[in-house]
Amino acid sequence: MTAQDHDVIVVGAGNAAFCAAMTARESGATVLMLERAPEDESGGNSRFTAGAIRFAYDGIDDLRAVMPDLTEEEIANTDFGTYTTDQFFDDMFGVTRFRTDPELCERLVRRSFEGMTWLREKGVRFVPIYGRQAFKIDGRFKFWGGLTVESWGGGPGLVDRETELARSMGIDIRYGARVVDLIFDGHAVTGVRVKSNGEISELRCGAVVLASGGFESNPEWRTRYLGPGWELAKVRGTRFNTGDGIRMALEIGAAPYGNWSGCHAVGWDYNAPEFGDLSVGDNFQKHSYPWGLLVNAHGRRFVDEGADFRNYTYAKYGREVLNQPDQFAWQIFDSKVTHLLRDEYRIRRVTKVTANSLEELAGRLEGVDPKGFLAEMSAYNAAVDTDTPFDPNVKDGRGTHGLAVPKSNWANRIDEPPFEAYQITCGITFTFGGLRIEPDTGQVIDVDMAPIPGLYAAGELVGGIFCFNYPGGTGLMSGTVFGRIAGAGAVSGRT
């Protein structure tokens, strides 16, 4: 038998990979992490997130366990509410149209709080998301949408802290090391082939954990699996998630699973670069559309901007934008709501126009039919229910009447200048299709529905968890829960 270089090799260096590596190391295994990106771009999509993380909690005592440095003043001035496991299940079932794998969903939800306290005990710091998930009502902040906590320093802060923690535990991390193949003897995975500095080498191990993301940065795969036009989408995150982990597993007989034609895709600045830019981070996103309107090149609305809280619609509306003529839309706001716009609307690199009348605005919306736009604004303004009070903290029922495309909540007339408009396109975050795993070990399952010895998976390349849509903040939670499961499974089942 060939000597092993390490007990466990983890492919990737994002949140899921670190959770797998640290869990394996806790059990005494020697662990090597292989990251395709150079160190300054490492961390996969985790580095590009804003750091929001969704988990079940029953009240302030649970939040104190995750954020022990919460001050008494913060507690007194904030309504954190609760987010029970039942609410988490309802959100998962609702947004995926009951297509989430029930066993994977069960592990995700029920182990979410445990995952948060584990990260906190390890030394990851969390804080409330005051800037993006709470509004001040009568002098008190109120959180909404089940999303309350983010990692200190956002995604970059999370990756940097997990890197420090992993190194302090004796985990070896190698950058610029692209895993190109699995070493497979027809029965078990016993190592990997790695390309580094232009050379291919082989590394042997007892188990491999794949945590290298989906295929969103591969335009050929996007077009093959998501459909025509997806090669034109912007990529919100890392340029390195091209599906390598999925490909090499499929090549040895792993079972594909989940919503392969689905993805997490959002409204993203029209002039953003092809891939994510770490100097801007997540701020090319434009997620305050529930307070305004979205119009396409014909000047027409095409989605219900107020169907639900942003957390439950933003990950599917990117696809709707991509389906519009010339793959763009404009978000329209008037002065009644511009104070509610999230911080990402105030960055320097933004595609924005302003005007003091709707007629003036119509002439400034590049690519939009002015007559169609003005007709749409007139019809919309006439349909707004002005008797129901506007309340951004709840689904207020302030909607429209008689429109083909309704607005169900937060409907205000667009009639108070100055007006602001922001041009967006589709920004893809991650793909939903991936590998089938055993829920309690993270072991990859083959096409004959048998586990592949020595092969485990976690993070965005696991299929079956998300379908059609996604509740905001669940990606980091999924990476944490299934990273821990895969890391423990890799140690207990290594060959």
N, C-alpha and C positions, 0 to 999 in steps of 0.2 A: 504494500500500500504506500502511495506517495505521501511524504511527510507534509503536514499542514503548516502553512505560513501563519495562519490565524485561526482561531475558533470560528469567528463570524466576520464576514465581509459585508458591509452595508454600501449599497450603490446609491450615491446621492448625499447631499449635505444640507437639506432643508429641515423643516420642523419634524416631519415624519421620520426622516433618517436619523436625526439626533435622538428622538425619543426611542427608536429601536436600538440605537447604539448604546445609549446610556442604560437602558433596561438590561441589555445583554451583559454589559460590563458590571452591573450591580450583582449579577449572578456569578461573577468571577471569570467570565470569558475574555479572551484577548480579542480586541475588536479593531478592525481597519475600516475607515470610511474612504471611499474613492469618489471624488467630486470632479466632474468633467470640466467645470468652469475654473478659471483662475480665481485666486483667493478674493480679489476685490469684486468679483461678480458672483461669488458663491452664495449658496442658500436657496437656489431655485426660486419658485414663486413666493416662498415664505418671505424673502427679503423685500419683495415688491408690495406685500400687503400693507394695509394700514394697521394691522395687528389686532383687529376685533376678533373675539373668540366667543362662541355661543356655548353655553352649558346650562344645565338645570340647577336651580338654587331655590331654596324655600324662604329666604328672607335675609335680613341683615346679618345674622349670625353666620350663615354660609358665606356671604360676601366678605365678612371680616376674616374668615379662614383663608380666603384667596388674596385679600388686600388688607393685611394686618395694620398697615400704616394709614388706613382711613381715619380722618380726624373727626372729633365729635361735632365740629362745625359742619363738615361735609355731610355727616349723617343727619344732622338737624335740618339742613337746607335742601335735602334731596329725598325724593320719593323713588327709591330703587325698585319697589314692587317685588314681585316674585316671578319666577319662570320655572314652573314645575315640570317634572318628567312628562306628565300628561300633555302639557302645552307644547313641549318639545316634540313629542310624538305627533300631536295634531299638526304642527307645522311641517314636519317631515312628510306625513301622509298627504297633507293638502297640496304642497307645492310639487310633489312628485306624482300626483294623481294616484296615490296608493301603489305606485310601482317600485318604491324602494324595497330592497330585499329585507324581509321582516327580521331575519336573524342579525344581519349586519346593522340594521337600524336599532335593534334592541341593544346591541353592545355599545353603539355610538351614544345613545341617549343615557342608558343606565350607568355607563362608566365615565360620563363627561365630568361630573363633579370630582370624582376620584382622580381623573387625569389632571384637572386644574390644581388640586391640592398637592399632587405629586410634583408638578412643575414648580409650584411655589416652594415646596420643601427642598427642591433641588437648588433653588436660588433665582428663579425667574420672577421678576416683579410685574405686578398688574396694577392698573389704575382705571378709574371710571372713564367712560367715553363722553365726557361733558361736551366736547366741541362738535360732535357729530350725531349723538343719539339722545340728546336731552334738550328740552325747551324749558325756559323759565316762565312759570305761571304763578302769579300772585307771590312773587319773591322766592319761589321754591322750584328747584329743578325737578323735572319729571321725565323718567326714561320710558321708552316705548319700543315695541317690536321685539321684545325678548333679548335684546342685545345691550349689555351693560358694561362690559369689561374689555380692555385692550391691553396688550403687552406694553411695558414701558419702552418708549422709543420706537413704537410701531414694529413693523416687520424687520427692519434693519436691527433694531434693538434686540428683538427676540433672537435672531440668528447669531448676532455677536455674543449675546449672553450664553446661548447654548453651546457655541464654539468654545468659549472659555470654560464652561462646565465640563464639556467632553474632554478637553485637554487636561483639565485638572484631575480627571478620573483615569488618565493614562490611555485614552483612546487615540490612535494614530489617524491623522487626517491628511490625505494627499490630494493636492489640487492639480488641475490640468491633467487628470487621469481619467480618460474616457474608457469605460468598460464597453467592449465591442461584442463579446460573446460569453456565453456560459460554458463551462467545461462540464459535459454531461456524458456519462458512460452508458446511457441507455436505461439506467435505473435511477441514478441519483445525480444531483448537481454537486460537484466536488471542488468548484473554483470558478475563476473568471479569467478571461483574456483582456488585458488592459493595454491601451495605446497611450503612451506618455513620451513626450519629447521625440515624437516620430518613430518610436520603436514599440513593438508588440512584445509583451511578456505574459507569463502565466503565473497566477497566484492560487495556491490551494487553500481550502478551508473546510470546516465542518458544515457550514451553512451560509447561504447567501440571502440577504434581504434586499429586494429591489424597492427603492424609494426614490426613483428618478423622474417622477412626474409623468404627465400625459404627452399627447402629441400635438399640442396647440401651436408649437413653433415650426411645424412641418407643413408647409403649404400644400404639398402633394397629398399627404394623408388627410388634411382638412378637407380638400376637395373630394377625395375618394370616399370619405366616411360621412362628413357633414353635408356635402352637396355642392353644386355649382355656386360660384361666387365667394365661397369661404376663403379662397386664396387671396382675396382682396381685403380681408379683415386685418386690423392692427392687432398686435400681440401686446397685451398689457404687461406681461412679466418677462421672464428670462428667455433669451434666445436659444438656450441649450435644451429645452424640453421638446425633443423631436421624436419621442416615442421609442428610444433605444431599449429601455427596460422591457416594454411591452413586446417589441419585436423579438428580442432574444429569447423571451419566454415562450412566445408563440412558436418559434422555430424548433423548440424541443417538445412541443405538444401540449403546452398550456392551453386551458380553455378560455376563450374570450367571453366576456360577460358584460351585461349592462347596456346602457343607452349609447351605443356607438355613434348614432347620428345626432347626439345631443351634446351640449356644452354650456358652460357658464360664460355668458357674453353680455357686455354692458354698453351703455352709452359712453363714448370715449372721444376726446377732443379730435376734431376732424384733421388737424394738422400735426397731431402727435407723430413721433417717429415710428418706424416699422416695428420695433420691439420696445420694451420698457426702458425707461431712462431713470437710472437710480438717483440722478440729481433732482428729479421731479417726483419720483416714487409713484404713489397712487393718485396724485393730484390731477392727472389728465381725465379722471373719471368726472362725470357730471350727473349727480344723483339727486338733485332737488326738483326734478321734473314733477313730482306730485303737486307742487304749489303753482305750477304753470301749465303750459301746453307744449305738445310736440307736433310739428308740422313737417310735411315732406316737400319734395320739389314742386308738387302741384299746389302747395299751400294748404293741404288738407291734413287734418288729424287722422291718426291711424291706430292708436291704442287708447285705452282708458287709463289716463295718467293717474287717476285716483282710485284704481281698483283695489289697492291695498297699500299698506306701508311699503316704503321703498325697499325694505329688507326682503320682501317677498315677491317683488316684481323686477328688480333691477337686473337680475342675472338671466332673465329671459327676454328683456326688451332690446338687448343688443342685437339679437337675431331679427327682431322686427325692424330695426333700423337698417340692417344689412339687406332686408328684402325690399326696401323702398327704392324708387328710381335713383340711380347714381349713388346708392348706398350712403345716404346722409339724411340728417334731419336738423331742424333748428328748435331749440328750447326757447320758449317765449315767456317773459315775466313782466309784470308792471310794478310800480313803486309800492304797492300794498304788501308785496311779499319779498322784495329783494333783501330785506333784513334777515329773512329766514334762510337764505342760500348758504350752503355749506362752505367751508373755508376754501375748497378747491376751486371755487368760482373767482377767487381773488388773487390767483397766482398771475405772474407776468406772462407766461406762455399760454395764452388762452385765445381762442377764436371767438371774438365778441363784437357785437355792434350795438349801438344805442341810438335812440331817436326820441323826439318829443311828440310825435304823433304816429298813429298806426300807418298812415299813408307814407310818411317818411321812412318808417321801419320797413314797409313793404319793398321799397326801392333799395334797401341795404342788405336784404337777405339774399346773399349770392346763391344763384341757381334756382330760386323760388319764383313761381308765377305770381306777380303782384296782385292781379285781379282775383285769382283763386284764393290767395291768402286773405285779402280784405273781405271777400264773401264768407270765408270760413269764420273769421273773427266776428263778423256781424251776426251770423247764425248762432255761433257759440254764446256770445254775450246775451243774446235774446233768450237763450234757453236756461240760463243759470238761475237756480233757486236762491234768491237773496233773502228769504225769510228765515232759513236755517242758519244759526251762528257758525262761523268758521272757527275750527279748533284743530291746530296741527298735532295735538297730542293723542287724539282719538280718531277713529274712522267716523267723521262727524255727520255723514249722510247729506252733506251739502253738495248736491249734484246738479245734473242737468235734466231737462225734459224734452223728449221728442227728437233727439239727435240719433243718427245712425250709429255713431260711435259715442257712447255716453261718457261722461265723467262722473264717477260714483261718489266721490268724496272730495273735499277741499276745493270745490269749484268757486272761483272768483271771476267776475268780469275782468277782462283785460281792457281797462279804460282809464287808468291813472298814470300819466307820464311822470318821469321819463320811463321809457320801455327799454328792456335789455333782452338780447337774444344771443344764444351760444350755439355754435355749429358743432355737431357731433357725428361720428360714424360708429361702427361696431368695433369694440375692443374685446377680443377673446381672452379669457382668463385660463380656463383649463377644460379638458375634454372629459366627458362622463363615462365613456366606454373604457374597459380595461381588462384586467385579469380576474378570474374567479378565485376566491380564497376560502379556506375553512375558517369560520367566524371566531373560533376560540383559540386558534394557534397562528393564524395568518399564513398558513401553508398554502402554496399555490396548487390548484386542482388542475388535472389534465383533462383532455377531451373525453376520456373514458370515465370521468368523474372520480378519479383516484388521486390522492395527494402525491406530489412530486417530492421525493425525499431530498432534503437539503435546500429547498427553494421556498422563500417566504416573500411577502409583499405588503406594502403599506403606502398610504398617501394617495395622490391623485391618480395613480395607475391602477388602483383597485376599482373594478367595475361593480355596478349593482347598488351603490349607495344613493346616487343622485340620478334622477330621470326628469327630463323636461325643464326643470327649474331647481332652485337651490335657496335655502334660507341663509341670509347673510351671516358670516362668521363661522359657518359650520366646517369649512375646509381645514382650518387650523385645529379644530376639535377632532375631526376625523383623523388627521395626521397624528395627533397626540394619542388617541385611543388605540388606533390600529398599529401605530408605531410601537407602542408598548406591548401589544399582543404579539406582533411579529418578532420583536426582540426576545421576549420570553420564549416563544415557540422555537426560535432558531437555536437557543441554548439547550432546551429540553430535548429537541429532536435532531440535534446535529449528528451527522454521520461519522 
